[in-house]
C-alpha cells in the first residue's frame, strides 16, 4: 500500500512541476461540452473542460488537472487560459 501511495504522490508532484510549462506552451486545450435543458430539449450553454495529455502519464482528468492547478496556485491562470482559447 505504501508503494502505491508513493507512486501516486510522485505522479501528482511531477504533473504539478510540468503544469506551468504546459500552460506556457499551449498544451492545455479546452474541450467544449454542452449544457442541456432536458425539459425543453435545448442547449443552455457550454462549459470548457481543460484537457492535457502529459508526455509521461497520458491524458489527465480535467477534475484532477484543476485540483492540482489549485494546489500550486495556478487555478486562476488555468481558468483564464482555457476561457481565452
C-alpha positions in Angstrom: 0.0 0.0 0.0 2.8 2.4 0.8 4.5 1.8 -2.6 1.2 2.7 -4.4 0.8 5.9 -2.4 4.4 6.8 -3.1 3.9 6.3 -6.8 0.7 8.3 -6.8 2.4 11.2 -5.0 5.3 11.1 -7.4 2.9 11.3 -10.3 1.0 14.2 -8.8 4.2 16.1 -8.0 5.6 15.6 -11.5 2.3 16.8 -13.0 2.4 19.9 -10.8 6.0 20.6 -11.8 5.2 20.3 -15.5 2.0 22.3 -15.4 3.4 25.8 -15.7 5.5 24.8 -18.8 2.5 23.1 -20.4 0.4 26.2 -19.9 3.1 28.4 -21.4 3.4 26.1 -24.4 -0.4 26.0 -25.0 -0.5 22.2 -24.4 -3.7 22.5 -22.3 -6.7 22.9 -24.6 -10.4 23.4 -23.9 -12.9 20.7 -24.8 -16.4 22.1 -25.0 -19.3 20.3 -23.5 -22.9 21.4 -24.0 -25.1 22.1 -21.0 -28.6 20.8 -21.9 -32.1 21.6 -20.7 -33.8 18.2 -20.6 -37.3 19.6 -20.2 -37.1 21.9 -23.2 -34.6 19.8 -25.1 -32.4 22.8 -25.8 -28.7 23.7 -25.3 -28.5 26.2 -22.5 -24.8 26.9 -22.9 -21.4 25.2 -22.9 -18.7 24.6 -20.4 -15.0 24.3 -21.3 -13.0 21.5 -19.7 -9.3 21.8 -19.6 -7.6 18.8 -21.3 -3.9 18.0 -21.2 -2.1 14.9 -22.5 1.0 14.7 -20.3 4.2 13.5 -22.0 4.7 10.7 -19.5 1.3 10.0 -17.9 -1.0 10.5 -20.9 -4.4 12.3 -20.6 -5.0 14.0 -17.3 -8.6 14.0 -16.0 -9.9 17.6 -16.1 -11.0 17.5 -12.4 -7.6 16.3 -11.3 -5.9 18.9 -13.5 -7.9 21.7 -11.9 -7.3 20.3 -8.4 -3.5 20.1 -9.0 -3.5 23.6 -10.5 -5.3 24.9 -7.4 -2.7 23.2 -5.2 0.1 25.0 -6.9 -1.7 28.4 -7.1 -2.3 28.2 -10.9 -6.1 27.6 -11.0 -6.9 31.2 -11.9 -4.3 31.2 -14.7 -5.5 27.9 -16.0 -9.1 29.1 -16.0 -8.2 32.3 -17.9 -6.1 30.4 -20.4 -8.9 27.9 -21.2 -11.5 30.7 -21.5 -9.4 32.7 -23.9 -8.6 29.9 -26.4 
